[in-house]
Every structure is written in C-alpha cells, then in structure tokens.
C-alpha cells in the first residue's frame, strides 16, 4: 500500500485531504558562511510559524510539503517540532540545492556516495532528527546543470529508483528541465517521478507541454505572490494544461512561509492561506469544476509524493 512519509509518521490516502505541495517552514537565505540555521531554536520557530499553520488547518489543509533541501539550512528537527506542536504532518526532503550552495562534501563525493547518503535519509532518518525523508529536492543552475549538479541528479535517480521517491527540482528554464528528464531516464528512472518546480517562470508554454508529454509533473507554485504573477496568469495556464489533457500532472502551491534565521526574529512570514481563500474560488468561477479542483489539490499531491 502506498503511504506518505511525514514528520508524524506514515499516512494513507484516506487519512489526508488537501495537501500543499510546495511551502517552507524554515529556510536560511542569509550568507552561506554564517550558517545561521545552526543556531536557530525550535521554540522561536514554533512561536512564529505555528499560527500560520493553524490558519491552513482551519481551511482544511491536512499536510504540507517542506521544500528546503540540506544545503539551504534544512532543519528536520525543527520541522518535526513545528509539526508536533500543530499536529500537522510535514513532508521533508533529502537532496541538495544548486551551485553555489552545493556543500564541499558533495563536490568531492562520487555518484554512489551521494546516492547512499540520500538512501540513508529516505530509508532511515535525517541527521538524528527522527524524521524520515519522503522525497528528493534538487535544483539546477539557470543556464544549465553544472557537472556536480548533474552528478547529484544521477545519484538521485538511483535513490529514487530504489525507493520510489519522487524527485523535485527548482529549475527556472524549460530547456534545462527537459535536459534533466533526459539525464533521469538515462540513469534508469522515470520522468513520471520528476516534478518541475517553478514551471511558471518559463515563459514558453510550449515547454510546459513538452515536459508534461514526457510524463513530468508541472508545478505552478507562486500562487498568491501578486507582485510576480496575478491570478489570471495562472488560471489561463491551468486551463490550457487541462484542455491538453494534463490535469493529472499538475500541482498548485504558494512557495511561502517561512522562518529565516538570518533575519531578526525569523523575519515576517507570508501566509499559506491564499490558495484556498482566494485562488480556488476564482478557479471555480472560471469554469473548473469541483472534481478537477479536488484532483489538483488532493489526489495529485498524494500521487506525486506518496511511495
């Protein structure tokens, strides 16, 4: 039976409803060398982020996917503490961000060593946190993968093939995403287990369709950030994907939060509430029926992240 691995233990599909597939509870965006994330205290993060999580629980959100990989301040112990304080399951990744955030050990390691590190977190726990990684979060440089990033992707393909874990990648350009699919398939894994994170940033919609035809998940994950993309932008693209028959490969989220330990008091979080409160009603008004909205917000995130 498929299960979703969370900070509160495995969950079956009938235990869950709406899932936010791309959010953050804790990210360190300060100078790399400062390593502010190491000094963060769980109680401080709970104080700032628990009220935000309580808001989405009241909306019917039943799980949140944390998208912070190891090299930008991932703290699975803090994710677990916030999850336990709010009783909301959180889905945490293994994986490594793009250059220049790739840690020195990953530059030096070979593909098998990186694979084994990922497997250790996917089958055991992350850094003695008691949290098992559910999926693999990677990234690619905007103009194309560096040799190290490609090595990490090949290692992820091996780890994914061994566990069934989905691989999600912060990838800005469509041509880079298509190249990632080629590398993934050449390494023996399936394009259907790849999430193109931040697809909305690619202006050429034909590349969205090209990745979907290969089997990849398309993720529109900046919903509610009106200074970058208004709701009509997303609604138009969602309709085009639905019309092309790719509704079963589409994920929707905010890419919001979060406690940033490099900021005083963790900064000012952006709520995770916009999708349910504002966007989904607009999507329904645009002609997308409730069965499709259920698929986009419940069935699809489950299928993507469960294993």
Secondary structure as GFF3:
##gff-version 3
##sequence-region A 1 307
A	DSSP	three_ten_helix	13	15	.	.	.	ID=ss1
A	DSSP	beta_strand	18	23	.	.	.	ID=ss2
A	DSSP	three_ten_helix	32	34	.	.	.	ID=ss3
A	DSSP	three_ten_helix	36	39	.	.	.	ID=ss4
A	DSSP	alpha_helix	42	59	.	.	.	ID=ss5
A	DSSP	beta_strand	61	66	.	.	.	ID=ss6
A	DSSP	three_ten_helix	70	72	.	.	.	ID=ss7
A	DSSP	alpha_helix	76	86	.	.	.	ID=ss8
A	DSSP	beta_strand	89	91	.	.	.	ID=ss9
A	DSSP	beta_strand	93	94	.	.	.	ID=ss10
A	DSSP	alpha_helix	104	108	.	.	.	ID=ss11
A	DSSP	alpha_helix	111	123	.	.	.	ID=ss12
A	DSSP	beta_strand	135	139	.	.	.	ID=ss13
A	DSSP	alpha_helix	147	163	.	.	.	ID=ss14
A	DSSP	beta_strand	167	170	.	.	.	ID=ss15
A	DSSP	alpha_helix	174	186	.	.	.	ID=ss16
A	DSSP	three_ten_helix	191	193	.	.	.	ID=ss17
A	DSSP	beta_strand	194	197	.	.	.	ID=ss18
A	DSSP	three_ten_helix	199	201	.	.	.	ID=ss19
A	DSSP	alpha_helix	205	214	.	.	.	ID=ss20
A	DSSP	beta_strand	217	220	.	.	.	ID=ss21
A	DSSP	alpha_helix	231	243	.	.	.	ID=ss22
A	DSSP	three_ten_helix	247	249	.	.	.	ID=ss23
A	DSSP	beta_strand	250	252	.	.	.	ID=ss24
A	DSSP	three_ten_helix	264	266	.	.	.	ID=ss25
A	DSSP	alpha_helix	274	274	.	.	.	ID=ss26
A	DSSP	pi_helix	275	279	.	.	.	ID=ss27
A	DSSP	alpha_helix	280	285	.	.	.	ID=ss28
A	DSSP	alpha_helix	290	294	.	.	.	ID=ss29
A	DSSP	pi_helix	295	299	.	.	.	ID=ss30
A	DSSP	alpha_helix	300	305	.	.	.	ID=ss31
###
